[in-house]
Amino acid sequence: MARRAMLERGMLPDFPPQALAELDALAGPVVQPEAPARDLRGLLWCSIDNDDSRDLDQLSVAEALAGGSARILVAVADVDALVKTRSALDAHARQNTTSVYTAAQVFPMLPERLSTDLTSLNFAADRLAVVIDMVVGADGALQATDIYGALVRNRAKLAYSVVGPWLEGGPLPREVEAVAGLAENLCLQDRVAQGLKAFRHANGALDFETVEARPVFAGDALSYFAAERKNRARDLIEDFMIAANGVTARYLASRDCPSLRRVVRKPKRWERIVELALERGFPLPQEPDSKALERFLTAQRASDPLRFPDLSLSVIKLLGAGEYVVQLPGAAAVGHFGLAVRDYAHSTAPNRRYPDLITQRLLKAALAGRPQPYGQEELAALGRHCTEAEDAAKKVERQVEKSAAAMLLESRIGERFDAIVTGASAKGTWVRLLNPPIEGRLAAGFAGLDVGQRLSVRLLRTDVVRGHIDFARADKAGA
């Protein structure tokens, strides 16, 4: 089902022979840079990612400075060192534009020998990286930035599930304890990340908390859907990546270079967001205002933490999807409404996202003073294609996840569940169950419903092959 879903969405589940031949010809990782690079292997670099992640795109390390300031370094894997523009490997990555993570199988953008080995910032391995160097003040504001190439070595491969609970007051993980000085460094990283977050939110960045449903298998059998929530470790990496992506975009602009920006325009359904806020006694302005929306979200997180993830999901749906657009030198920037920033370019995951690999090539050309590898028209076309392919990838992931969810629920036809409306349009009305966190179509009793409303539903039918789950409204209003 996963492979069929890939093909139906115009994505390639397999690598072509030409790409595999290029892969076979690679002798090993590149550790001798084309241009002079700094040797930063002695720093306390570490990676923090999902438990099962093997394609490690970034490392981080901190250094305390005078006056409460700190220096944060983010090292991003130099994928371009091995995956050359217009090679067969690049052509496959350019077609799919992203790794696709389904419950059944992962379809990596690059072959695993590359993404999990030769270009991955693996534990105890020497690797080339592009380093984003940031000095952050005690108030969370960036004071100075730089970008350069470097040789790095990962000193600890860590997971969100281990580091997060420790940062929130739990026991020290043995993986952290094993490296002298790493606990103190991570605490400094956490403090700086909290400062970056507070500074962004003071300027209108939105802080959401959603529940991600992850299928869990016992061997080959689907066991249940686990709800994954954010923690301090996830926040730390997210805050550093947001900062690094902003630095990258501004660096290219300062060199009069075009860039591929990630933008989220002002929400088209702002009036519904205003309604949701008024239902909770919080007035919002009639025109989109990210600072006002963030004040509302902060108040709701404090007053109703149990329901805040449902509210977050509703607002995210109403904000609309992001897209990739070309930013030309000197032109007005669209910006990212949710992050409340003008300059933002995806750059920190080149092993798994093609826009990040494009940006890495633009950066390396600017650093070396070489002509840019993409013309403006080609870059604009790539932006449109990356947006469309990302949407297709999400649909593949959702379709396979729905098949897994349908498989889990097929024995529970007729049962009632509490749910929240996650989508309402001419195409249909969609709800997500509160437990288990599974989404499906509301096939009956949907009149008058809109995003964010809570209701009771009854499971009508499931179709595992097509990934369909149909509900009917079961509360009094839908009876």
N, C-alpha and C positions, 0 to 999 in steps of 0.2 A: 504493500500500500504506500509506503514511504517513497519507493522508487517511482511508482506510477504518479504520485502527487508531484514529484520533481519534474518529470517529463511533461505533465499536463500544464505546468506553469512555465514552461520554456527554460527549465534549468537542467544542467547536465549532471547526472549522478555519478558518472565515471570519467576518469581522466583519459584523454586520447593517447594513442601510441606515441605520437611525437613528443608529448609532454613527459611521458614515462621514460622515453629515450633520453631526453635532456636530464631527467632526474638521475638516471643510471650513470650519466657522464660526470656527475658532480663528485669530486674526490672527498670533500668534507667541508666543514664550516670555514668561512673566510675570517681570518684573524689578522691579516695584514691589510690595513685600509689603503684605499686609492690615494687619499690625501692624509696629511699629518693628523693624528688623533691622540688624545690624551690617554694615558694609562691610569685608569681609576679602579683597577682590580683590587686595590687594598682597602676600599671603603666597605662599610657594612651594608652592602646591597641585600635586599630580600624581595621576594615575590609574595603577593597575597592574592589568592584566586579561589575558585571553587575547588572542592575536595578532589574532583576527578579531572581537573584541567591539566592538560599536558602541553598545550600551545601557549607558552608564557611570553606575552608581548612586552611587559614592562616590569621594571624594578624601581625601588625607591630607597632613598636614604636621606637623613637629616643631619644638620650641623648647627649647634647653638651659636648665636652671635650676641654681641653686646646689646644692651637695652631691650631685651625681650624679643629681638628679631631672630629669625632662623633662616638657614639656607636649605632649600629642598631641591634635591636632584631627582628627576624622573628619567630613567633610561628606557628607550623604546628600541626594540629589536630592529636591526638593520636588515630588513628582508630584501631590499633592493640590491644588496651586495651579491645575492645569488639569483634572484628572480629579475631578469633583465626585461626592460621595456620591449614589447612586441615579440618576445619569445613565445614558444608553445605553452610553457607554464603560465606565462602572463596572459595569454589569450584565454585559457580556461578560467583563470581568476577573474578576468575582465568580463566574461560571459555571466558567471554566477554572481560575482561582486561580493559574496559573503559566504562564510561557513553556515550551513543549515543544520540546526540542532533539533532532531526529532526524537520522540520517545523510542522509536525503533532503531534508528541508526543516525550517526553523524556523517554529514557530507561535507568534508573540509574544503575550503576554498583552494588550499594548496595541499599537495600530497603530504601524508603524515611524516614521512622522512624529513621533509622540510619543516613543516609547521610545528612538529613536536620534537625535533632534533636539531637539524642544521641551522635553522634560523630562530629557534626557541632559546630563551634566556634560562637555560636549564641549570639546576643546582651544580655548583663546583665546575662549571664549564666556562672557558674564555669565549666571549662573544663580542662582536662589534655592535655598537648601539649609537643612536642619536640621542643626545642628552639635552633635556630642557632644564636649565639652571635658573632657580627662582629665589630671590631674597624676599621673605615675607615679614612685614612688620608685626609688632605686638597687637595691632588693631586688625590684622588679617588682610591688610592691603599689600599689593605687590610693590616693592621698592626698587627692584632691579631684576633684569632677566638677561639670559644669554642662551644660545643654542650652539652645539658643537658635536663633533664625532668623538667617540671614546671607546676604549676597550674595557669591558666590565666582567665581573664574575659574581654570580648569585651565591650568597653565603647561606641562605635558608629559604627553602620552599615551604611556604605557609599557606594555611587555608582560612577563609572567612569564619568557618564554623569553629575554629580553634582560637583564633586571635580575637574575634569579636567578644565572646563571653569573658575573656581575660580583661580586655579594655573596659568592660562594664562591671568589673569587680570580682571576676572569677579567678581560679587558680592559674598560676604561670604555666604556659604550655612547655613541655619538655623540649620541643623543637626550638623555642626561643631561648630557654635556659642554657641550651647546649652551646650557644655562640656568645662569647664574652662581649658584653656591652650592647647586645641587640635589644634587650628589654628596655633599657634606658632610651635607646634610639627610637624604638617604636612608640614609646610614651611621648617623646618629643614630636614625632610625626603626627600622632593623634592630636596633640595640643595645637599644632599648626593647622591641621585639617579642620578642627573645630573653629579656629579663627577665620579661616578662609570661608567656611560655610556661613558663619555669623555675618561677615562682611557682605557676602553675596545677598543674603536674605534681607539685610538692611537696605539694600538697593533694589529689592523687589523680586529676587529669585524665589521660585516656588518650591516648597518642601513637601513632597508627597510620601505616603507610605502605602504600598499596595501589597496584596497577597498573591504570590506567584505559586501556581500549582505545578508540581513536578511529579510525573509518574514514577513510582517506585516498584521495582520488580524483585521477586523472589525466584532467582534463577531466570527462566524464560517466562514465568507467569507474572502477570500484572497483579500487584498486591494492593496498592492503595495510591491515592494522590496526596503527597505531602505539601503542606503550606509553608513556603519560604518567605521570611520577612527580612528586612534590612537590619543590620547591626552596625556597631561602631567601626568594625573592620571594613565592611562594604562602604560605609560613609567615607572613611579615610581615603580609600582608593578612588572613589567617585570624586571627592573634592580635589584631589591631586590631578586627576585626569581632566576635569573641567578647567582647572587653572592652566595646565599644560596646553590644552587645545586652544585656549585664548591666546597664550603667548605665541604659539605657532602661527595663528592667523595674523596677529599684529606684526610678527617678524616678517612675513611675506609682504605685507602691506608696506612696511618700512623700506623694503628693497624694491618697491614698485613692481612686484610680481603678482600675477593673477593667482587666485586660490580657489579651492573648492570648499565652500562654506556649508555647514549644517545649519539650517534656519527653521524656525517655527514662527509662522506669521501670527498676527493678532487673531484671536479665535473668532470664527464666524458665528458660533452659537453662544456668544457672550450673554445674550438675553436669558438663556436657560441657566447659566451659571449665576446670574443675578437672582433668578427665581429660587434656586437652591439655597442661596445665602439668605434670602428673605424668609424662607420657610424655617430658618434657624435663627431668625431675629437679627440678622446682620445685613445692613444695607450696603450695597456696592454701587459705584458710579455707573451711569448708563453707557459710558465708553470704556473699552478695555483698559484696565489699570492693574499692572502686575503687583505693585506695592500694596494696593488695597486688597487684592486677592490673597496675597501672602499673609496679611494681617488676619483675614478671615480664616485661612487654613490653620494658622498658629493658634487662634482662639478655639477652633474646633478640636484640634489635637489635644488641647489642655482640658476642655470641658467634656468631650466624649471620645476618649481614646479607643474604646472598643469598636466604635462605628467609623472611626476616622479612615481606615483603609477603604471602606466602601465609598465614602465621600471622595477620597483621592481618586479612585478608579473612575467615578462619574466625571470629575473635573478633567481628568486626563483625556477621556473620550471626547469631551466637549471642546477641548483645546484644539484638537485636530493633529494630524500626523506631521512629522518633520519632513524636510526635503533637502536635496543637495542642489546648490546653485553656484554659479561662477561669480566671484567677486573680482571685478576689474580694478586696477589701480586708480584711485581718485574717485571712484563711484560711491554713491550712498549705499550703506550696508542695510540689509533687511533686518538682521539681528535674530536673536533667539528669545521669544517671548517668555518661555518657561524658565530660562536661566537668567533673564533680564540682562543679557549682554549683547553688545553690538557685533563683536568679533568672535567667531567660534568655528573651528575647523576640526573635523575628526582626524586624529593623527596618531593615536596611542595604541592601535590594535591592527598593525599591518599584516599579521599572520592570518587574520580572520575577516578583515573588512577591506575591500578594494579601495574605497575613498581614502583610507589611511595610507595605503601604499602609494596612491597618486600623490598625496600630500607629502609623503616622505621624499619622493623623487623631486618634487618642486623645491622642498627645503634643501636637499643635498645640492641641487643645481645652484640655488641662491648662495649657499655657503661656499661653493667652489668657484663662483663667478662664471659658471657655464650658462649657455643658452637654455631656456626652459624646455623640458621634454615634450610639452603639449602646447599646441596653439590654442587660441581663445575659442574657436569654433569647436575643436575637438574636445576641449575641456567642458564646454557647455553641453555637448552631446553626451559626454560621460556622466555629467551631473544628472541629466534626465534619465539615462539608463540605470544609474546606480539607485535612483529613487524608485523606479519601476521594479527593478530586480529585488530590492530590499522588501518592497511590498509583496512581491511574489514569494520570497523566502518566508516571510511571516505567515502567509496563507498556507504554505506547505506545512510549517511547524504547527499551525493551529489545526489544520485538517488531520494530521496524524495524531495530535493530542486529542482531538475530538473522537477519533476512532478508538483510542485507548480509553477515553472517558466512557464512550458508549459501551465498550466491552465491560468496564467496571460496573455500569449501571443496568445492564441488560436483565439482571435478575431482580430488579427493584421496580418494575412496571407497576404503576398504580400508587406508589408511595408519595407522601406529601413532603415538601421541603420549603424552608424559608429561603428567599432569593431577593436579589436587587436587579433593577433594570439597568443594563449596560449599553443598550443601543436601541434607538427608536427612529425609524425612517420609513419611507415608502417601500424599501426593500424588506422590511420585517422588524420585529421587536425581539430583542435578545435579553436573556437574564442569566445571572450567575448565582449558583447556589452558595449559601454561606458555609455549608458543610455537607459533603466535600466541595471544595472551591472549583466547580465545573460549570462551564457555560453551555447554553443551548438556546433553541428558538422557542419563543412563546407562540404556539400555533393557534391558541384559542383564548379569548378573554383579554386581548391586548388593547382594546379601544380606550383612548384617553390616557394611556400610560406614557411616561417620558423618563429619560435617563435620571437615575438617582432614586427612584421610588422603590420602596420595599413592599413585598407581597409574598403570599403563599402560593406555591405551584404544585401541580401533580404531574408526575412523569407519565407521558402517554405512550411513547415508543422510542426505540433506538434502532439505528442501522450502523453496525460496526464497519462495514465495507465503505460506506459513503461518509461515515463520521457524523451522522445526523442524530441529534437528541432533541425531541419535541416535548414541550410542556404545555399544560393548560393552566389558566389561573384558577386557584382553588380557594381563595378567600371570599368573603361575602360579596365584594364588588364584582367578582368574576363568576359567581355562582349562577 
